[in-house]
Amino acid sequence: MKKPTPQVGDVVLASSFCSCEIHAKLKREEVDGWWACITRKQDIKCLNKMGVPLSLGEETFVFDFAIIKIIKKKPNYRRKRRAKND
């Protein structure tokens, strides 16, 4: 089964090196991963407990191999065209 590729704006579940699973919103893509912001306070508390000095809203790097699954896809707000009535 092929793993779905995340896109900018998606919220993903990712594992960290300090054995915490975090929810992160992807901001921009790099060669080996993504720059992302952690979205939940309980994830920040878990990381702080393990000795990682992060606060809510700071950017962190998420490697491609650390992404477990995509939780929420970025919404697509394309406007649908109306058909002309002849």
N, CA, C and O of each residue as an XYZ file, in Angstrom:
344
protein
N       0.838     -1.183      0.000
C       0.000      0.000      0.000
C       0.882      1.245      0.000
O       1.821      1.352      0.789
N       0.571      2.183     -0.890
C       1.358      3.395     -1.019
C       0.976      4.393      0.074
O      -0.203      4.620      0.344
N       1.989      4.976      0.688
C       1.769      5.969      1.731
C       1.376      7.295      1.084
O       2.064      7.736      0.164
N       0.297      7.950      1.526
C      -0.118      9.212      0.911
C       0.901     10.315      1.191
O       1.450     10.395      2.290
N       1.148     11.153      0.209
C       2.105     12.241      0.384
C       1.405     13.451      0.974
O       0.375     13.883      0.458
N       1.949     13.998      2.040
C       1.340     15.190      2.642
C       1.638     16.429      1.815
O       2.566     16.456      1.007
N       0.825     17.454      2.039
C       0.981     18.732      1.352
C       1.025     19.847      2.385
O       0.710     19.636      3.556
N       1.415     21.023      1.945
C       1.470     22.183      2.833
C       0.080     22.461      3.379
O      -0.891     22.496      2.623
N      -0.023     22.659      4.688
C      -1.300     22.942      5.334
C      -1.946     21.738      5.980
O      -2.912     21.895      6.727
N      -1.444     20.533      5.719
C      -2.003     19.323      6.329
C      -1.555     19.205      7.783
O      -0.471     19.663      8.147
N      -2.388     18.596      8.600
C      -2.025     18.261      9.976
C      -1.689     16.777      9.998
O      -2.491     15.945      9.572
N      -0.490     16.446     10.503
C      -0.031     15.064     10.496
C       0.274     14.602     11.914
O       0.558     15.407     12.801
N       0.209     13.288     12.108
C       0.654     12.659     13.338
C       2.074     12.185     13.082
O       2.319     11.423     12.147
N       3.015     12.635     13.914
C       4.422     12.299     13.702
C       5.043     11.836     15.008
O       4.640     12.264     16.090
N       6.021     10.965     14.896
C       6.760     10.519     16.075
C       8.020     11.361     16.201
O       8.579     11.821     15.206
N       8.454     11.555     17.434
C       9.669     12.330     17.663
C      10.740     11.423     18.259
O      10.461     10.288     18.645
N      11.952     11.928     18.328
C      13.056     11.141     18.858
C      12.957     10.940     20.370
O      13.630     10.069     20.922
N      12.130     11.731     21.036
C      11.992     11.595     22.490
C      10.742     10.795     22.863
O      10.220     10.942     23.968
N      10.270      9.965     21.964
C       9.152      9.029     22.145
C       7.819      9.712     22.440
O       7.001      9.169     23.182
N       7.592     10.885     21.874
C       6.295     11.552     21.939
C       5.696     11.542     20.537
O       6.408     11.733     19.552
N       4.405     11.323     20.451
C       3.709     11.462     19.175
C       3.034     12.824     19.175
O       2.325     13.179     20.116
N       3.265     13.588     18.101
C       2.797     14.972     18.062
C       1.915     15.205     16.849
O       2.023     14.507     15.840
N       1.036     16.201     16.963
C       0.249     16.691     15.836
C       0.941     17.957     15.351
O       1.153     18.892     16.124
N       1.293     17.982     14.068
C       2.009     19.135     13.520
C       1.364     19.586     12.221
O       0.957     18.765     11.400
N       1.275     20.903     12.041
C       0.742     21.471     10.803
C       1.924     21.829      9.911
O       2.796     22.601     10.308
N       1.951     21.271      8.717
C       3.079     21.428      7.800
C       3.084     22.818      7.179
O       2.066     23.278      6.660
N       4.234     23.483      7.233
C       4.360     24.852      6.722
C       5.063     24.900      5.373
O       4.532     25.471      4.420
N       6.262     24.301      5.279
C       6.992     24.301      4.010
C       7.852     23.042      3.917
O       8.259     22.464      4.925
N       8.111     22.644      2.687
C       8.813     21.386      2.432
C      10.303     21.633      2.208
O      10.697     22.621      1.589
N      11.110     20.729      2.715
C      12.552     20.722      2.486
C      12.923     19.400      1.825
O      12.038     18.633      1.447
N      14.204     19.125      1.683
C      14.657     17.919      0.992
C      14.296     16.651      1.765
O      13.763     15.709      1.178
N      14.571     16.609      3.053
C      14.359     15.398      3.854
C      13.117     15.440      4.728
O      12.863     14.484      5.461
N      12.334     16.512      4.677
C      11.181     16.596      5.563
C      10.434     17.906      5.411
O      10.390     18.501      4.334
N       9.842     18.345      6.526
C       8.963     19.516      6.522
C       9.270     20.407      7.722
O       9.672     19.923      8.780
N       9.077     21.709      7.548
C       9.018     22.631      8.674
C       7.555     22.697      9.089
O       6.670     22.882      8.255
N       7.312     22.542     10.386
C       5.938     22.458     10.873
C       5.798     23.136     12.225
O       6.782     23.363     12.929
N       4.551     23.456     12.578
C       4.215     23.998     13.893
C       3.411     22.958     14.656
O       2.519     22.323     14.094
N       3.723     22.784     15.925
C       2.975     21.852     16.763
C       1.675     22.530     17.173
O       1.676     23.690     17.585
N       0.560     21.798     17.057
C      -0.741     22.429     17.213
C      -1.422     22.164     18.548
O      -2.371     22.871     18.885
N      -0.982     21.178     19.321
C      -1.674     20.847     20.571
C      -0.802     21.158     21.788
O       0.405     20.914     21.775
N      -1.423     21.700     22.839
C      -0.704     22.036     24.070
C      -0.185     20.791     24.781
O       0.884     20.828     25.391
N      -0.927     19.695     24.709
C      -0.483     18.483     25.401
C       0.773     17.904     24.744
O       1.571     17.252     25.418
N       0.959     18.130     23.450
C       2.186     17.703     22.789
C       3.375     18.527     23.265
O       4.465     17.996     23.476
N       3.157     19.831     23.432
C       4.211     20.714     23.946
C       4.590     20.302     25.362
O       5.770     20.275     25.709
N       3.592     19.983     26.180
C       3.874     19.552     27.554
C       4.679     18.262     27.580
O       5.596     18.118     28.389
N       4.343     17.324     26.701
C       5.071     16.063     26.623
C       6.526     16.306     26.206
O       7.443     15.717     26.777
N       6.732     17.169     25.219
C       8.093     17.474     24.772
C       8.885     18.199     25.850
O      10.065     17.909     26.046
N       8.255     19.142     26.556
C       8.934     19.857     27.632
C       9.309     18.915     28.772
O      10.368     19.063     29.383
N       8.446     17.954     29.054
C       8.711     16.966     30.105
C       9.936     16.115     29.758
O      10.685     15.698     30.641
N      10.128     15.864     28.453
C      11.265     15.070     27.993
C      12.531     15.917     27.792
O      13.579     15.378     27.434
N      12.445     17.235     28.019
C      13.623     18.092     27.955
C      13.788     18.878     26.665
O      14.861     19.423     26.406
N      12.738     18.943     25.854
C      12.810     19.708     24.602
C      12.223     21.094     24.853
O      11.046     21.207     25.196
N      13.028     22.162     24.690
C      12.540     23.514     24.997
C      11.764     24.132     23.837
O      12.321     24.918     23.070
N      10.496     23.788     23.703
C       9.639     24.352     22.653
C       8.434     25.026     23.290
O       8.030     24.680     24.400
N       7.865     25.990     22.578
C       6.614     26.598     23.009
C       5.623     26.515     21.855
O       6.002     26.225     20.720
N       4.371     26.767     22.148
C       3.314     26.667     21.147
C       3.531     27.708     20.049
O       3.739     28.887     20.336
N       3.483     27.271     18.805
C       3.647     28.165     17.673
C       5.047     28.211     17.097
O       5.237     28.764     16.014
N       6.035     27.651     17.780
C       7.398     27.611     17.233
C       7.487     26.575     16.130
O       6.817     25.543     16.175
N       8.322     26.859     15.138
C       8.516     25.896     14.052
C       9.531     24.838     14.466
O      10.506     25.128     15.158
N       9.285     23.622     14.033
C      10.188     22.505     14.265
C      10.291     21.702     12.976
O       9.456     21.843     12.082
N      11.308     20.866     12.881
C      11.510     20.082     11.669
C      10.949     18.683     11.868
O      11.231     18.031     12.873
N      10.151     18.224     10.904
C       9.575     16.876     10.930
C      10.135     16.111      9.730
O       9.940     16.513      8.583
N      10.830     15.010     10.005
C      11.382     14.191      8.926
C      10.268     13.404      8.239
O       9.234     13.110      8.839
N      10.500     13.068      6.966
C       9.518     12.296      6.202
C       9.244     10.937      6.845
O       8.100     10.483      6.884
N      10.296     10.291      7.347
C      10.113      8.956      7.928
C       9.406      9.000      9.276
O       8.950      7.962      9.757
N       9.301     10.170      9.900
C       8.641     10.297     11.195
C       7.133     10.495     11.070
O       6.416     10.373     12.064
N       6.639     10.798      9.871
C       5.201     11.015      9.680
C       4.491      9.670      9.694
O       4.790      8.794      8.883
N       3.550      9.509     10.619
C       2.807      8.262     10.763
C       1.585      8.267      9.852
O       1.376      7.334      9.077
N       0.773      9.328      9.951
C      -0.402      9.429      9.090
C      -0.863     10.870      8.995
O      -0.509     11.714      9.819
N      -1.663     11.132      7.969
C      -2.251     12.455      7.778
C      -3.576     12.479      8.530
O      -4.452     11.648      8.289
N      -3.716     13.433      9.437
C      -4.932     13.514     10.251
C      -5.981     14.380      9.573
O      -7.152     14.006      9.506
N      -5.564     15.536      9.070
C      -6.518     16.472      8.480
C      -5.907     17.072      7.225
O      -4.839     17.683      7.272
N      -6.585     16.895      6.115
C      -6.123     17.457      4.858
C      -6.491     18.930      4.791
O      -7.483     19.363      5.378
N      -5.684     19.687      4.073
C      -5.976     21.097      3.848
C      -7.235     21.200      2.998
O      -7.335     20.522      1.975
N      -8.198     22.031      3.391
C      -9.435     22.141      2.609
C      -9.178     22.773      1.251
O      -8.296     23.619      1.102
N      -9.949     22.359      0.278
C      -9.844     22.884     -1.075
C     -11.024     23.834     -1.295
O     -12.174     23.404     -1.372
N     -10.724     25.121     -1.393
C     -11.779     26.121     -1.482
C     -12.010     26.617     -2.900
O     -12.298     27.796     -3.104
N     -11.891     25.750     -3.863
C     -12.143     26.180     -5.239
C     -13.624     26.447     -5.440
O     -14.480     25.686     -4.988
N     -13.903     27.533     -6.122
C     -15.288     27.876     -6.398
C     -15.742     27.109     -7.641
O     -15.031     27.061     -8.644
N     -16.914     26.521     -7.564
C     -17.452     25.792     -8.706
C     -18.101     26.783     -9.665
O     -18.742     27.752     -9.259
N     -17.912     26.504    -10.943
C     -18.532     27.363    -11.949
C     -19.999     27.014    -12.117
O     -20.409     25.859    -12.003
N     -20.753     28.024    -12.384
C     -22.164     27.795    -12.657
C     -22.337     27.542    -14.142
O     -21.680     28.170    -14.972
N     -23.202     26.643    -14.459
C     -23.495     26.361    -15.873
C     -24.416     27.445    -16.409
O     -25.321     27.912    -15.717
N     -24.171     27.834    -17.644
C     -25.022     28.837    -18.271
C     -26.329     28.198    -18.708
O     -26.345     27.120    -19.302
N     -27.387     28.860    -18.412
C     -28.698     28.391    -18.836
C     -29.027     29.002    -20.190
O     -29.177     30.219    -20.306
N     -29.138     28.170    -21.202
C     -29.449     28.664    -22.551
C     -30.928     28.581    -22.848
O     -31.361     28.955    -23.938
